[in-house]
Every structure is written in C-alpha cells, then in structure tokens.
Amino acid sequence: MNDKPKKVKGKKKSLVPAVRREERLVPLDPFAAYLQEAKRYPILSEEEEKELAIRLTETGDVDAAYQLTTANLMLVVKIAMTFKREWQNVMDLVQEGNIGLMKAVKNFDPFRGVRLSAYATWWIKSYILKYILDNWRLVRVGTTNSRRKLLFNLKKEKERLEREGFDPSTKLLAEHFGVDENEIIDVEASIGAVDVSMDTPTRADSSMTPAQSLSDGKSLEKRAEIDQFREILQQKIEGFKSELKPGEIEILEKRVLSESPQSLQELGDERGVTREAVRQAEQRLLKKFRIYIEEQMPEAADYFIN
C-alpha cells in the first residue's frame, strides 16, 4: 500500500501517531486531523496479528507493539464515539482510550485464541469510563470562570514556577491568578480530593446520580460496567473507613465524599482548629487513601494515584 507509513530505522517513535506536519498547514479540527491520520494504518489479518504479538511477547519488539497499536486506533475512535453524549471533547476520550489500548497490547496473550480487538475493548472502555468518572468532580466544583481557570491551570503554573527555580507558594500563585490566597488553598484541596461519591445526587432537587446519568439510555453492557465499578469502589471505601479514626472519617465524609463539601474554614470552626490544620489532615488522609486503593484495587491505581 503506497500510503502506508514508512518505517524509520534508528528513530524512536510513539506508539500512537501525531498529525503529520503538512496536514497542519490547512485549518482542521484536531479530531478530524487525528481521524485522517489513524485511517492510514492498515488492519492486520489474524495471522499477521498473531505473528506480531508473539514477537512482542518473546522479544519485546517495539516495532511489533507499534504495528499492533496503530492497527487498532480506529477501534478506540469507535468506542470513544459511543461515550460522546457523556463527554463533549471526543479527543479527550480517544487519548484515554489509546492508553487503554497500549495496556492491552502489552498484556495480550497471542496463544489464547482471542483477537486483540476483542481483548482490547475492555481495556479501552475501562480507561474511557474511569476518565469520565474521575472528571465529574472537576466539572462540578468549577462553577465560575475564575474557579475553572484555577482548576485546570493551577498544577501547570506550579510546575512552570518550579522549572524556573521559584517556590510555588500560595502567595505567589494568588498574585499570578489575581485571586485571594484562600481561593488557592480551597482549589488545591478540591483537586486533591478523589471523586468517589457516585451514589449521591448531583443536585439537591434531583435524584439523578453521576453514574445514573452516565448510563441513562445506554446499553445494558455499559450499565453493568458502571454498576460493577461503583459497587466495588463503594465496598473499598467502607473497608477504608473501618481503618480510620473518628476525626478522619469526619473529613472523609464532609470533604472528600460529599457532593457539597464543607469549606476548610467551616470544618475548622466546627473542630476548633485552623483551616490550615484541616487542609494538612485532609492531605494526609488522601495519601493514606491512595495507598489503600493501590493495594486493594491495583487495576484502578492509574486513575486514583497521580
């Protein structure tokens, strides 16, 4: 095939393609550009796929992994499109799905008599679904333009300051974003909190939960995926709570699990301590929770442990 991507010896390549430079000269939607690039890669026959998978398994051949991955890029797009109703930016979902695809390629057993596309579908769906679930909190907490700006740019700005040799203090960040220092502290706490409350209604006047909203009108298969994830996660949360002290449980329930979390100041006033003391206690709790999840749900560690 004449338009098949040429192999370049001695040059390390990404397992997923970037948009070709010449195509960037024409104004093009990123998703359309990606779609055009992904379609260039040929679908593998069962024999070709098995041969490449064996090479990867036995020798760790990176080129074999590349061919297996690129041959299934359109599968990721197809699956991502089924979640378009839940997440408007399809490219976000495609990127997450590609991570799942690469995980599937890495773990694929060519001797089990199953095609890679069938095996990879579970990985791709899982990564996309958990990405949507993980971002519910950021979407809900960012209620104003200034707060959304903080939520999505605070971490990036802190990393930039550190690269340039500055200490990303609360005061410096507040000056950069033009907000009060307390706003920086609250947003940092929101970003650190794990979105684990999937059974609580998103609004006081509605009984609709995030998981129900995601599965509403969808296939039984997708509903089962959501329900299974929610059930397992809830069990792990209850197990985690049984290991906590009363004060830690209070922070978990009122700050981390609550859909309308109390502010650091409110909880500090209730407990007779400063907001900074509450923030530090919450950070210790979240660190403990991440370690617990890594031990109890290693398959979900990539999503909870950043």
C-alpha positions as CSV (number, residue, x, y, z in Angstrom):
1,M,0.0,0.0,0.0
2,N,1.6,3.3,-1.2
3,D,0.4,5.5,1.6
4,K,1.4,3.1,4.4
5,P,3.6,4.9,6.9
6,K,7.3,4.3,6.2
7,K,9.5,2.8,8.9
8,V,12.4,5.0,10.0
9,K,15.3,3.0,11.4
10,G,17.1,4.2,14.4
11,K,14.4,6.7,15.4
12,K,12.3,6.1,18.5
13,K,8.6,6.5,17.7
14,S,5.5,6.9,19.8
15,L,3.0,4.0,19.8
16,V,0.3,6.4,18.7
17,P,0.7,8.8,15.7
18,A,0.8,12.6,15.7
19,V,-0.8,14.6,12.9
20,R,1.6,15.0,10.0
21,R,3.2,18.4,9.7
22,E,2.0,19.0,6.1
23,E,-1.6,18.5,7.2
24,R,-1.3,21.2,9.8
25,L,-1.0,23.8,7.0
26,V,-4.7,23.6,6.5
27,P,-7.1,24.7,9.3
28,L,-8.5,21.4,10.6
29,D,-10.4,20.2,13.6
30,P,-8.0,18.2,15.8
31,F,-10.3,15.2,15.9
32,A,-10.8,15.3,12.1
33,A,-7.0,15.5,11.6
34,Y,-6.4,12.6,14.0
35,L,-9.1,10.6,12.3
36,Q,-7.5,11.2,8.9
37,E,-4.1,10.0,10.3
38,A,-5.5,7.0,12.1
39,K,-7.2,5.7,8.9
40,R,-3.9,5.4,7.2
41,Y,-2.9,2.4,9.2
42,P,-3.9,-1.0,7.8
43,I,-5.9,-3.5,9.6
44,L,-4.0,-6.7,10.4
45,S,-5.1,-10.2,9.4
46,E,-5.4,-12.7,12.2
47,E,-2.1,-14.4,11.1
48,E,-0.2,-11.1,11.0
49,E,-1.6,-10.1,14.4
50,K,-0.6,-13.3,16.0
51,E,2.9,-13.2,14.5
52,L,3.5,-9.6,15.8
53,A,2.1,-10.4,19.2
54,I,4.4,-13.4,19.5
55,R,7.4,-11.2,18.6
56,L,6.3,-8.7,21.2
57,T,5.8,-11.3,23.9
58,E,9.0,-13.2,23.2
59,T,11.4,-10.4,22.4
60,G,9.8,-7.1,23.4
61,D,9.9,-5.9,19.8
62,V,8.8,-2.2,19.9
63,D,8.0,-2.2,16.2
64,A,5.6,-5.1,16.7
65,A,3.9,-3.2,19.5
66,Y,3.7,-0.1,17.2
67,Q,2.0,-2.1,14.4
68,L,-0.4,-3.8,16.8
69,T,-1.4,-0.4,18.4
70,T,-1.8,1.6,15.2
71,A,-3.8,-1.2,13.6
72,N,-6.4,-0.7,16.3
73,L,-6.6,3.1,16.5
74,M,-9.9,3.2,14.7
75,L,-11.3,0.7,17.3
76,V,-10.5,3.3,20.0
77,V,-12.3,6.0,18.0
78,K,-15.3,3.8,17.5
79,I,-15.6,3.1,21.3
80,A,-14.9,6.8,22.2
81,M,-17.8,7.9,20.0
82,T,-20.2,5.8,22.0
83,F,-19.4,7.9,25.0
84,K,-19.8,11.3,23.1
85,R,-23.0,12.0,25.0
86,E,-21.2,11.9,28.3
87,W,-18.1,13.9,27.3
88,Q,-18.2,16.5,24.6
89,N,-14.5,16.5,23.7
90,V,-14.0,13.2,21.9
91,M,-10.3,13.7,21.6
92,D,-10.0,13.5,25.4
93,L,-11.7,10.1,25.3
94,V,-9.6,9.0,22.4
95,Q,-6.4,9.8,24.2
96,E,-7.5,7.9,27.3
97,G,-8.7,5.0,25.1
98,N,-5.3,4.9,23.5
99,I,-3.7,4.4,26.9
100,G,-6.0,1.5,27.5
101,L,-5.1,0.1,24.0
102,M,-1.4,0.2,24.8
103,K,-2.1,-1.5,28.1
104,A,-4.0,-4.2,26.2
105,V,-1.2,-4.6,23.7
106,K,1.3,-5.0,26.5
107,N,-0.7,-7.7,28.3
108,F,-2.1,-9.5,25.2
109,D,-1.6,-13.3,25.1
110,P,-1.4,-14.4,21.5
111,F,-1.9,-18.1,22.5
112,R,-5.4,-17.8,24.0
113,G,-7.2,-17.8,20.6
114,V,-8.8,-14.3,21.1
115,R,-8.3,-11.4,18.7
116,L,-6.6,-8.3,20.1
117,S,-9.6,-6.1,19.2
118,A,-11.8,-8.2,21.4
119,Y,-9.3,-8.2,24.3
120,A,-8.5,-4.5,24.0
121,T,-12.2,-3.4,24.0
122,W,-12.4,-4.0,27.8
123,W,-9.2,-2.0,28.4
124,I,-10.3,0.9,26.2
125,K,-13.8,1.1,27.7
126,S,-12.4,0.9,31.2
127,Y,-9.9,3.8,30.7
128,I,-12.5,6.0,29.0
129,L,-15.2,5.3,31.6
130,K,-12.9,6.0,34.6
131,Y,-11.7,9.2,32.9
132,I,-15.2,10.4,32.7
133,L,-16.0,9.4,36.3
134,D,-12.7,10.9,37.6
135,N,-13.5,14.3,36.0
136,W,-17.1,14.6,37.4
137,R,-15.7,16.4,40.5
138,L,-13.7,18.9,38.5
139,V,-16.7,19.7,36.3
140,R,-19.0,20.1,39.3
141,V,-16.6,22.1,41.5
142,G,-15.6,24.6,38.8
143,T,-18.8,26.7,39.0
144,T,-17.3,30.1,37.9
145,N,-14.9,31.1,35.1
146,S,-12.2,32.1,37.6
147,R,-12.6,28.8,39.5
148,R,-12.4,26.8,36.3
149,K,-9.3,28.7,35.3
150,L,-7.7,27.8,38.6
151,L,-8.8,24.1,38.5
152,F,-7.3,23.5,35.1
153,N,-4.2,25.7,35.3
154,L,-3.1,25.7,38.9
155,K,-1.0,22.5,38.6
156,K,0.5,23.6,35.3
157,E,1.5,27.0,36.8
158,K,3.1,25.4,39.8
159,E,5.2,23.1,37.6
160,R,6.3,26.1,35.5
161,L,7.4,28.1,38.5
162,E,9.3,25.1,39.8
163,R,11.1,24.6,36.5
164,E,12.1,28.3,36.6
165,G,13.5,27.9,40.1
166,F,10.7,29.6,42.1
167,D,8.9,28.3,45.1
168,P,5.2,28.0,44.0
169,S,3.9,29.5,47.3
170,T,0.3,30.2,47.9
171,K,1.0,33.9,47.8
172,L,2.8,33.8,44.5
173,L,0.1,31.7,42.9
174,A,-2.6,34.0,44.2
175,E,-0.8,37.0,42.7
176,H,-0.4,35.3,39.4
177,F,-4.1,34.3,39.1
178,G,-5.3,37.6,40.7
179,V,-7.3,35.8,43.5
180,D,-7.2,35.6,47.3
181,E,-4.8,33.1,48.9
182,N,-7.8,31.3,50.5
183,E,-9.1,30.6,47.0
184,I,-5.8,28.9,46.0
185,I,-5.9,26.7,49.2
186,D,-9.5,25.7,48.5
187,V,-8.9,24.8,44.9
188,E,-5.8,22.8,45.8
189,A,-7.9,20.8,48.2
190,S,-10.6,20.2,45.6
191,I,-8.0,19.0,43.1
192,G,-6.5,16.6,45.6
193,A,-9.9,15.1,46.6
194,V,-10.8,11.9,44.9
195,D,-14.2,11.7,43.2
196,V,-15.6,8.6,44.9
197,S,-19.2,9.5,45.7
198,M,-21.1,8.1,42.8
199,D,-24.4,7.4,44.6
200,T,-25.1,10.9,45.8
201,P,-27.4,13.1,43.7
202,T,-25.6,15.9,41.8
203,R,-28.2,18.5,42.8
204,A,-30.5,18.9,45.8
205,D,-33.6,19.0,43.6
206,S,-32.7,15.8,41.7
207,S,-32.3,12.1,42.5
208,M,-30.0,11.6,39.5
209,T,-26.5,10.4,40.4
210,P,-23.4,10.7,38.2
211,A,-23.3,7.0,37.5
212,Q,-27.1,7.0,36.6
213,S,-26.6,10.0,34.3
214,L,-23.7,8.2,32.5
215,S,-25.7,5.1,32.0
216,D,-29.1,6.6,31.2
217,G,-30.4,5.4,27.9
218,K,-27.3,3.3,27.2
219,S,-26.8,-0.4,26.7
220,L,-27.1,-3.0,29.5
221,E,-23.5,-3.8,29.0
222,K,-22.4,-0.2,29.8
223,R,-24.8,0.0,32.7
224,A,-23.3,-3.2,34.1
225,E,-19.8,-1.8,33.7
226,I,-20.7,1.3,35.7
227,D,-22.6,-0.6,38.3
228,Q,-19.8,-3.0,38.8
229,F,-17.2,-0.3,39.2
230,R,-19.4,1.7,41.6
231,E,-20.2,-1.4,43.7
232,I,-16.5,-2.4,44.0
233,L,-15.5,1.1,44.8
234,Q,-18.1,1.5,47.5
235,Q,-17.0,-1.7,49.1
236,K,-13.4,-0.5,49.2
237,I,-14.5,2.8,50.7
238,E,-16.3,1.1,53.5
239,G,-13.3,-1.0,54.2
240,F,-11.1,2.0,54.2
241,K,-13.4,3.8,56.7
242,S,-13.2,0.9,59.1
243,E,-9.5,1.7,59.5
244,L,-9.9,5.4,60.2
245,K,-10.1,7.4,63.4
246,P,-13.3,9.4,64.0
247,G,-11.7,12.7,63.0
248,E,-10.5,11.2,59.7
249,I,-14.0,9.8,59.0
250,E,-15.4,13.2,59.5
251,I,-13.0,14.7,57.0
252,L,-13.7,11.9,54.5
253,E,-17.4,12.3,54.7
254,K,-17.7,16.1,54.8
255,R,-14.8,17.0,52.5
256,V,-14.0,14.0,50.2
257,L,-17.2,12.1,49.7
258,S,-19.7,14.9,49.9
259,E,-21.1,16.4,46.8
260,S,-21.4,19.7,48.6
261,P,-18.2,19.6,50.7
262,Q,-17.7,22.0,53.6
263,S,-15.1,24.6,53.2
264,L,-11.8,24.2,55.1
265,Q,-12.8,27.2,57.3
266,E,-16.3,25.7,58.1
267,L,-14.8,22.4,59.1
268,G,-12.0,24.0,61.1
269,D,-14.5,26.1,63.0
270,E,-16.5,23.0,63.9
271,R,-13.4,21.2,65.2
272,G,-11.9,24.2,66.8
273,V,-8.8,24.2,64.6
274,T,-7.4,26.4,61.8
275,R,-8.2,25.9,58.1
276,E,-4.6,25.0,57.6
277,A,-4.8,22.2,60.1
278,V,-7.8,20.8,58.3
279,R,-6.0,21.1,55.0
280,Q,-3.0,19.2,56.2
281,A,-5.1,16.5,57.8
282,E,-7.0,16.1,54.6
283,Q,-3.8,15.7,52.6
284,R,-2.6,13.0,54.9
285,L,-6.0,11.3,54.6
286,L,-5.9,11.4,50.8
287,K,-2.3,10.0,50.8
288,K,-3.5,7.2,53.0
289,F,-6.5,6.6,50.7
290,R,-4.3,6.4,47.6
291,I,-2.1,3.8,49.2
292,Y,-5.1,1.8,50.3
293,I,-6.6,1.9,46.7
294,E,-3.2,0.9,45.2
295,E,-3.2,-2.2,47.4
296,Q,-6.9,-3.1,47.2
297,M,-7.7,-2.0,43.5
298,P,-4.4,-2.1,41.6
299,E,-6.3,-2.1,38.3
300,A,-7.6,1.3,39.2
301,A,-4.3,2.7,40.6
302,D,-3.6,4.7,37.4
303,Y,-6.7,6.7,37.9
304,F,-6.5,7.4,41.7
305,I,-2.8,7.8,42.2
306,N,-1.3,10.7,40.4
